[in-house]
Amino acid sequence: MALLEVQNLQKQFGETRVLKDITFSMEKGEALSVIGSSGSGKTTLLRCLNFLETADAGRILMDKEVLFDGSDPACRDERKIREKRLHFGLVFQAFHLFPQYTALGNVTLAPLLAAREQGRTDAAAKEAILAEGEALLATMGLSDRKDNYPHQLSGGQCQRVAIARALAMKPDILCFDEPTSALDPELTGEVLRVIRSLAEKKTTMIIVTHEMAFARDVADHCIFMDQGVIVESGRASDVIDHPKEERTRRFVASIGKG
């Protein structure tokens, strides 16, 4: 049974149609890579799934629950949207860490705020959240950096903190938007190793990436987008190594398979 179903999703900015009837589904524990040239709609798709943008039409279902229905005005209620965002974690290209907080502070900020909203302000609740944050940083290989501020970390370390921060809210699906594009080549490998380890643990993920070899080897399935439409989808190795569509073949040839 599909965990996520996206049905005929559409998004328009002014006269420009950025997403045109995007439809796909994915199962729990699956890693989905999304590839395509700049301007193809990949980032807008992630932002609509995370409710950072509101789609104009279509439906988003999580485990059969309707999170968004373009024909239902109630789906646009801001309070409900905040709740729906909890289903998704998003790791941005440029980290977006809070400079005034340590690595541990960045990872635990949202869980602490959520606990406060739920009335869990006791010392035991705070201690549990801090312990969980430390465990996540340990998973990222950053135990010795928990008290460092972002300016004291490398780009790769900042991105690993950002991944831990996204995981701290226990999302159903972890989304990556070109997670290595802001990194120097020598730092790219450490972030890709973390994402690979998450895939091995069957973390449900959507990965927008320009790293073709990574998209092929880590993801179960792959979507190729061009001009706001899904041109081709299927097993990642098939889409990247043996594309059926001419547009897919041209894109893979232009960027290389690694």
C-alpha positions as CSV (number, residue, x, y, z in Angstrom):
1,M,0.0,0.0,0.0
2,A,1.3,3.4,-0.9
3,L,2.5,5.7,1.9
4,L,2.4,8.8,-0.3
5,E,0.1,9.5,-3.2
6,V,0.4,12.6,-5.3
7,Q,-2.4,13.0,-7.8
8,N,-2.5,15.6,-10.6
9,L,-0.6,18.2,-8.7
10,Q,-0.5,21.6,-10.4
11,K,1.3,24.8,-9.5
12,Q,1.5,28.1,-11.4
13,F,3.5,31.3,-10.8
14,G,1.9,34.1,-12.8
15,E,1.6,32.9,-16.3
16,T,4.2,30.1,-15.8
17,R,2.9,26.6,-15.1
18,V,5.7,25.0,-13.0
19,L,4.0,21.8,-12.2
20,K,1.6,20.1,-14.7
21,D,-0.5,17.2,-13.4
22,I,2.3,15.6,-11.4
23,T,1.2,12.1,-10.3
24,F,3.2,9.4,-8.5
25,S,3.2,7.3,-5.4
26,M,5.8,5.7,-3.1
27,E,5.8,3.1,-0.4
28,K,7.1,3.2,3.2
29,G,10.9,2.5,3.3
30,E,11.4,3.5,-0.3
31,A,13.9,6.0,-1.6
32,L,12.8,8.0,-4.6
33,S,15.3,10.2,-6.6
34,V,14.0,13.1,-8.7
35,I,16.3,14.3,-11.5
36,G,16.0,17.0,-14.1
37,S,17.6,20.2,-15.3
38,S,17.3,23.5,-13.5
39,G,13.8,24.9,-13.8
40,S,12.1,21.6,-14.4
41,G,9.9,21.9,-11.2
42,K,11.8,19.6,-8.8
43,T,12.2,22.1,-6.0
44,T,8.7,23.4,-6.4
45,L,7.4,19.9,-6.1
46,L,9.3,19.4,-2.8
47,R,8.0,22.8,-1.5
48,C,4.4,21.9,-2.3
49,L,4.8,18.5,-0.5
50,N,6.2,20.3,2.5
51,F,3.5,23.0,2.3
52,L,6.0,25.8,1.9
53,E,4.1,26.5,-1.3
54,T,0.4,25.8,-1.8
55,A,-0.4,23.8,-4.9
56,D,-3.2,25.2,-7.1
57,A,-4.9,21.9,-7.8
58,G,-4.5,18.2,-7.2
59,R,-4.3,16.0,-4.2
60,I,-1.7,14.8,-1.7
61,L,-2.5,11.8,0.4
62,M,-0.4,10.3,3.3
63,D,-1.3,6.8,4.3
64,K,-4.8,7.4,2.7
65,E,-5.3,10.6,4.7
66,V,-6.0,13.6,2.4
67,L,-3.5,16.3,3.3
68,F,-4.3,18.5,0.4
69,D,-7.2,18.7,-2.0
70,G,-7.1,21.7,-4.3
71,S,-10.9,21.7,-4.5
72,D,-11.4,22.0,-0.7
73,P,-10.7,25.5,0.8
74,A,-10.4,23.9,4.2
75,C,-7.1,22.4,3.1
76,R,-5.6,25.8,2.9
77,D,-6.2,26.7,6.6
78,E,-2.8,27.8,8.0
79,R,-3.2,26.0,11.4
80,K,-3.9,22.7,9.6
81,I,-1.0,23.3,7.2
82,R,1.4,23.6,10.1
83,E,0.3,20.2,11.3
84,K,0.6,18.7,7.9
85,R,4.2,19.9,7.6
86,L,5.1,17.5,10.4
87,H,4.7,14.6,7.9
88,F,7.7,15.8,6.0
89,G,11.2,16.8,6.8
90,L,13.1,19.0,4.4
91,V,16.9,19.4,4.1
92,F,17.7,22.5,2.1
93,Q,20.5,23.2,-0.3
94,A,22.1,25.8,1.9
95,F,21.6,24.3,5.4
96,H,19.6,27.2,6.9
97,L,20.9,26.5,10.4
98,F,20.2,29.1,13.0
99,P,23.6,30.8,13.6
100,Q,22.8,31.7,17.3
101,Y,22.3,28.0,18.3
102,T,24.8,25.2,18.7
103,A,24.6,22.1,16.6
104,L,22.6,20.5,19.4
105,G,20.5,23.6,19.8
106,N,19.6,23.5,16.1
107,V,18.6,19.8,16.3
108,T,16.5,20.1,19.4
109,L,14.9,23.6,18.9
110,A,11.7,22.4,17.1
111,P,11.1,19.3,19.4
112,L,11.5,21.6,22.4
113,L,9.0,24.1,21.0
114,A,6.6,21.3,20.1
115,A,6.8,19.9,23.6
116,R,6.1,23.4,25.1
117,E,3.0,23.7,22.9
118,Q,1.8,20.3,24.2
119,G,2.4,21.4,27.8
120,R,5.3,19.1,28.3
121,T,7.6,21.6,30.1
122,D,9.0,19.3,32.8
123,A,12.7,18.6,33.1
124,A,12.3,15.0,32.2
125,A,10.8,15.9,28.8
126,K,13.6,18.4,28.1
127,E,16.2,15.8,29.1
128,A,14.7,13.2,26.8
129,I,14.7,15.6,23.8
130,L,18.3,16.6,24.5
131,A,19.3,13.0,24.7
132,E,17.6,12.2,21.5
133,G,19.3,15.1,19.8
134,E,22.7,13.9,21.0
135,A,21.9,10.5,19.6
136,L,21.0,11.9,16.2
137,L,24.2,13.9,16.1
138,A,26.1,10.7,17.0
139,T,24.5,9.0,14.1
140,M,25.8,11.8,11.9
141,G,29.3,11.3,13.3
142,L,29.1,14.7,15.1
143,S,29.2,13.8,18.8
144,D,32.3,15.9,19.3
145,R,30.7,18.9,17.5
146,K,27.4,19.2,19.5
147,D,28.5,22.4,21.2
148,N,29.9,24.1,18.1
149,Y,28.0,26.9,16.3
150,P,27.5,26.8,12.6
151,H,30.3,29.1,11.8
152,Q,32.6,26.7,13.5
153,L,31.6,23.8,11.3
154,S,32.5,22.8,7.7
155,G,29.8,22.8,5.0
156,G,29.5,19.1,5.2
157,Q,29.1,19.2,9.0
158,C,26.5,21.8,8.7
159,Q,24.5,19.7,6.2
160,R,24.8,16.7,8.5
161,V,23.4,18.9,11.4
162,A,20.6,19.9,9.0
163,I,19.8,16.2,8.3
164,A,19.7,15.5,12.1
165,R,17.4,18.5,12.6
166,A,15.0,17.2,10.0
167,L,15.0,13.7,11.5
168,A,14.4,15.1,15.0
169,M,10.7,15.7,14.2
170,K,10.3,12.0,13.1
171,P,8.8,12.8,9.7
172,D,7.1,10.1,7.6
173,I,9.2,11.2,4.6
174,L,12.6,12.9,4.6
175,C,13.1,15.2,1.6
176,F,16.4,16.5,0.3
177,D,16.7,19.4,-2.1
178,E,20.1,19.1,-3.9
179,P,21.8,18.3,-0.6
180,T,25.3,18.6,-2.0
181,S,25.0,21.5,-4.4
182,A,26.4,24.0,-1.9
183,L,29.3,21.9,-0.9
184,D,32.9,21.7,-2.1
185,P,33.5,18.4,-4.0
186,E,35.6,17.0,-1.1
187,L,32.7,17.5,1.3
188,T,30.1,15.9,-0.9
189,G,31.1,12.4,-0.1
190,E,30.5,12.7,3.6
191,V,26.9,13.9,3.1
192,L,26.2,11.2,0.5
193,R,27.5,8.6,2.9
194,V,25.0,9.7,5.5
195,I,22.1,9.6,3.0
196,R,23.2,6.2,1.8
197,S,23.2,4.9,5.4
198,L,19.6,6.3,5.9
199,A,18.6,4.4,2.7
200,E,20.1,1.2,4.1
201,K,17.9,1.7,7.2
202,K,14.8,2.0,4.9
203,T,14.2,5.6,5.8
204,T,11.5,6.9,3.4
205,M,13.1,9.6,1.3
206,I,12.6,11.8,-1.7
207,I,16.0,13.0,-3.0
208,V,16.3,15.8,-5.6
209,T,19.8,15.5,-6.8
210,H,22.2,16.1,-9.7
211,E,24.5,13.2,-8.6
212,M,23.4,10.6,-11.2
213,A,25.5,7.7,-9.8
214,F,24.1,8.4,-6.4
215,A,20.5,8.7,-7.7
216,R,20.9,5.3,-9.5
217,D,22.7,3.4,-6.7
218,V,20.8,4.6,-3.6
219,A,17.2,5.1,-4.8
220,D,14.7,2.4,-5.5
221,H,12.8,4.4,-8.1
222,C,13.6,7.5,-10.1
223,I,11.5,10.3,-11.7
224,F,12.8,12.5,-14.5
225,M,11.1,15.8,-14.7
226,D,11.3,18.3,-17.6
227,Q,9.3,21.5,-18.0
228,G,7.0,20.7,-15.2
229,V,6.0,17.2,-16.2
230,I,7.2,13.7,-15.3
231,V,8.7,12.5,-18.6
232,E,9.8,9.1,-17.3
233,S,9.7,7.1,-14.1
234,G,10.7,3.6,-13.0
235,R,13.4,1.7,-11.3
236,A,16.3,4.1,-10.8
237,S,18.8,1.9,-12.6
238,D,16.5,1.6,-15.6
239,V,15.7,5.3,-15.9
240,I,19.4,6.4,-15.6
241,D,21.1,3.5,-17.4
242,H,18.5,2.6,-19.9
243,P,16.1,5.5,-20.4
244,K,13.2,5.0,-22.8
245,E,12.3,8.6,-23.6
246,E,14.5,10.8,-25.8
247,R,14.3,13.7,-23.4
248,T,15.6,11.5,-20.6
249,R,18.4,10.2,-22.8
250,R,19.5,13.7,-23.7
251,F,19.5,14.8,-20.1
252,V,21.5,11.8,-18.8
253,A,24.0,12.1,-21.6
254,S,24.5,15.8,-20.9
255,I,25.1,15.4,-17.2
256,G,26.8,12.0,-17.2
257,K,26.1,9.0,-15.1
258,G,29.2,9.1,-12.9
